[in-house]
C-alpha cells in the first residue's frame, strides 16, 4: 500500500523522566503524528529543539535524527494521542510538511486538520473501515487537508513571492504566468518585471525550466510516453514539450 495507518492511540500518559529516540530503531520507516493533549515534552531534531505543549503536535519518522523527552521527574504527566502511518506516500507527506513548517505543528490553529485527525482516531478505534483502500483514502485526505492548511498559514504576504513560490513548487499544475498574475490581481507584465528584479530570470523561463526538468526525469526514470510526461509535468499539450526537447537537442 502507498499509504496505510499502522496504529492509533486516542490517549497515552507518560509520567516522570522519559526519552524516545527515533535514531537507529532498526525498523521500516514509520511516520508518526503525535498531539499533546496536556502537559508537555521537548522535541529535538538535529541541533534544534522546541517545547511541544497542549494543542501542538510533532511529526516525526523512525530512523531520523530526532527524539522527544522529559527531564523533570516532578513535571505534570504528559498526555498525548498519536497516529502512525507507513508507505511511500506517508514519507512524501512527512517530507512536504517538514519543508513547509518543520516538525512542530500548531494543530489548535488548524481546525480542519484537527477534525480529520480526530476522525481517524475514532475510525481506527471502532474498526469501521471496510477495507484497506477506504482507510488509505481517508489517510490521504487527511494529509492533503494538513498540507492545504499549512500552505495557507505559511503563504508569503507579498504577491510576487507567492507567484515565485507557485512556480517553484506547483509547476506540475498546468497554469500560465498570466493566470497566476490574475489570481494576485496584478498584470503579467508587472509580475515579470518585479520577478526579474529579484531573481534575474523571468517567471515564464523558470516555469519552462522546471517543467522540462521534471518531464525529462520522468522520461528517463520511468520510460513513459511523451504525452504522459508532458501532462504530469504541467504542460498543456505534448507539442510544447517536444518543441523544448528538440530545441535542447539542437543546442547541444
N, C-alpha and C positions, 0 to 999 in steps of 0.2 A: 504493500500500500504506500502511496505517496505521502499520505498523512493519516495518522492514527492517534487516538487517545490511549495512552498506556495505563494511566491510573488517575484518580481524582479523589482528594480528601477534603470534605467540607470544613473540618476544623481539626487542628492539631495543636497541642500545647507543649511548649518546651520551657522548663524552669532551670534556673541556675546557669552555670557555665556550659557553653555548647559551641561546637565547631563543626561545620560541614564544609569539606574541601572538595571541589569539583575536579581537581587535577588528578590525573593518573587513576581514574576509577576503574580502568580496565573493563569498560562496558561499552556497548554500542552507544552511539550518540543519542541522548535523550534531552529534549528541551523542556524546561520547567518554568511555568509562570506561577509565582508564589506571592500571595497577597497577605499583608499584615492586617489582622483584624483588631488586635490590641497589643500593647507593649511595643517593643522594637528590637531590631538586631542591626548589626553592621555588615554591609556587603562590601567586599574588596575585590577589585579586578585590576590586574597589572599593578601599577603604582597608585591607583585611585581607591578611595573608599567613601562610602556615604551611609548615613543612617536611614533605615527603612522603617518608618513608623506607621501608625494606623492610616489606612487609605492608600498607601503606596505598595507597589509590587516590584519584585525583582524578577528579571527574565534571564535565565542562565541555561547553560548546557553542560552536560557531563564532559569531562576531559578538557575543558577550557581552563585558563589560568584565573580562576575566581573561587571565592569562598564566602560564607557568611558565618558570623559568630556572635557570641555574647560573652563578655568577660567579667561582668559584675554578678557575683552569686546572689546578691540581695535585690537585684533588679526585678520588677514585676514580671510575671510569666509572659512569654511570647506566644500569642495566639495567631495562627495563620491557617490559610487554606491554600491548596495548590492543585494544579493540573499538569500532568506530564504528557508530552507529545513525542512521536517518533516519525521517521520518514523524511525523505529529501525535501518535501515542501515545508515541514516544520523547521528544518535547518535554514531554508531560504527566508522564512518569515523571521526567524531569530536574527539572522544577519541584517535584514532590512530594518528591523526595529532598532538594533544597535546603531546602525548608520544614521538613523533619524534622531534618536533620543537617548542612546546609551542604554544601560541595563536597568535603570530605575524608572518606573512608570507611575505617574500620578493618577491611578485608576479612579480616585474620587473625583477627578476632573474630566473623566472620560465616561459619561453615563451610558452610552451605547455599548462600549466595550465591557463595562462592569455588568450590565444586564445580560449580555451574551455569556460572560464568564460564569455568572450565577446559574444561567440556564444549562450550561454544560455540566456544572457540578450536579445539579438536580437530575439531569438526564442520565448521567453516569451512575448516580446512586440508585435510581429507580430501574435502571436497565431497560429504558424504553426504546432504544434503537433497535429497529427490526433487523438490520444487517450492518456490516462494516461500511458499506457505501454511504448509508444515511449518516452514520457517525462521522465519516470523513467529510461529508458535505457540510455538516454543522460546524465542524472544527475549522474548515476552510473559510466559511462565512465569518467565523469569529476572528480569524487572522486578518481578513480583508477589512472588517469594521475597525479593528485596532489600528491598522496602518492608515486608514482614512482619517481617524480622529487625530492621530499623531501628525499627519500631513497638515491638518487644519491648525493644530497647536503650534507647530514649528514653521509655518509658512512665513517667508520673509514679508515684511510690510512694503518693501519697495517693489513696484510693478516690474521694473526692468530685471531685478534679481529673481522675481518669481518666474519670469519668462526664461531667464537663463537656467534656472533650476529645472523647469519642464523640459527644455531642450537637452539637458544633461541626463535626466533621469527617465523621462517619459517618451523618449523619441520613438519607441515602438508603437505608440499611438499615431494614427495617420492624420495628424493635424498639420496645418500650414503655418508659416510665420504670420500671415495676415490674420488667421483665425485666433491665434493666441494673443496677438496685439489687440484685436477687437474685444476679446474677453477681459482685457485690462483697461478698456476704454481709451486706448491710445492708437495712433496710426502705425502702420508697418514701417513707414519712413522714420518716425520718431524712435521706435524700438531699435531699428537698425543703426541709427546714428548714435544713440546712447550706449547700445551694446558694444559697438566698435570702439567707443572711447574707453570702455572698461576692459575689454578683452583683446583688442587688436584684431578681432575677427568679426564676422557677421553672423547673425542668427541662422540665416539660410545655409551658409557654408558649414557651420558646426552641426546643423541638423542633418545635412547630407553626409558629412563625415561619420557621424555616429551611426546613422542607418546603414551606410555602406560597410562600415567595420563589422556591425552585427550580422549583416547579410553574408558577408564574406566568411565570418566564423561559422555560421550555420551551414554554408555550402561545403566548407572543408571538414567540419566535425561530424555532420550528420548526413551528408550526401543526399540532401533533399532537393527536389526540383526548384529551379529558379523562381517559379511563380509562388511557391510556398515561402521561400526565403524572403522574397520581396514583401509578402503580406506580414510575416512575423516580424520583419524589421521596420515596419511602418510606412513602406512605400505604398502609394495608392494603386499602382499598376506595375507589372513586371517590366514594362518598357523603360521606365525610369531607371530601374536597377541595371538592366542590360546596357543602357547608354553609359552609365557611370563605369561599369566594368570594362566596356570597350575603350573608353577614354583612358582608364587606368592602364590597360594593356598597351595602348598606343604610346602613352607617356614613358613606359618602361622599355 
